[in-house]
Structure formats: structure tokens, C-alpha cells
Amino acid sequence: MPWVPLSLISCALVLRWLKLESPGMTLLPNFSPWMALAFTGTLVLPRALPWFVWPLALLGINLAVLGFASAMDVQSITIYVMYALIAFIAAHFRQRLGVVQALLGVLVSGVVFYLVTNTASWIVEPAYAKSISGWLQALTTGLPGYAPTWSFFRASLLSDLGFSALLIFAFNAEARARATALSPMPWTGPAILTSH
């Protein structure tokens, strides 16, 4: 097992717990390692740690801290499903992507995640008009009195790329240090379109 990436993952789980336990903790809103864990974590960690670990870990922490009603609303379920889908897709590309493709993959995953989760918010939030303009408001400015949703999107993409780069760096550093059981992730991977 690559211990350095696992240590980073453990830190992410502890930070999630602390953030939920401290409602006043508003430092770096929407700056989270979860997309990096779902996509890049699934890419770099061995098959012994299955792809569904990430959404289950998030669900478990949310249930423990928030309780069933708050952790299982429509928007939260959408988030768990999206992380599960992204981790499932990443599992298909294990050992087939290089650093560049992994970072592009987490970027695309972040954009899709944003579109889907903000669309779910638009559907269930009565303050949004159920029209194209209401949907565009959900994707850009958000509700009056709150920070615009595009600012959360920016923070989310920065954290996705930053935490992914950190995971890849930790994985490659450990692979080079051990140089036996692990092969570092190359900068570019082999062609991903292969016939099955």
C-alpha cells in the first residue's frame, strides 16, 4: 500500500469531520479534497482499496456528524452519487493515465459535478425560478444574500487540481523511493482508446 497518499487521505477525512463539527469554520469555503480523492485517489491507490470507499467515507462522516435527515437530503444524495460515479469511472482508467490526463480528468469531473449539483439545487430550492434564467442564476450568481455560486466553483476547481497534484506527487515520490512494487505515474499515459 502507498502510505504517503493514504496519510493524506486520512488527513482529509479528519478535516471534513472538523469542518462539520465547527459550524463557524468558514475558512476557504468549498475548498475540499473530495473530488481529488474520488478521481485521483482512485487512480493512484491499488485495487485493494475499491472505488466506492470515497463516497462511503463521505456519507459515513456526514451521517455521524449531521444525522440522517441532514445527511440524506436530495442535494446530499446527489453529491454522493456524483462522487461514486466519478470514482467508478476513474477505476476504469487505473494505470492507464499519466499526470496530464489525470489532472484533465479531475478538471472535467469538477465541471460536471458543478453542473449536476447546482442543477439539483435549482430543482429543489423554491427560491429559484423554474426557468432557464433561474437555472442560469443557480449556476452563476446564486441566491441574493449569499456569495455567488461561480466563486464556489472557482474554489472547487482550485482545490480539485491542487489536491490531485498533491496526491500524484505523493504517489510518485513514494514510488520512486520504493522503486520495486510501485511504478510512478508517467506525465502522459498510454493511449486510452483501446479495443476490448
Secondary structure, DSSP 8 states (H G I E B T S, - for coil): --HHHHHHHHHHHHHHHHHHH-TT--SSTT--SHHHIIIIIHHHS-TTS-TTHHHHHHHHHHHHHH-HHHHTSHHHHHHHHHHHHHHHHHHHTTTT--HHHHHHHHHHHHHHHHHHHHHHHHHH-TTS-SSHHHHHHHHTT-STTS--HHHHHHHHHHHHHHHHHHHHHHHHHHHHHH-SS-----SS-S-S----
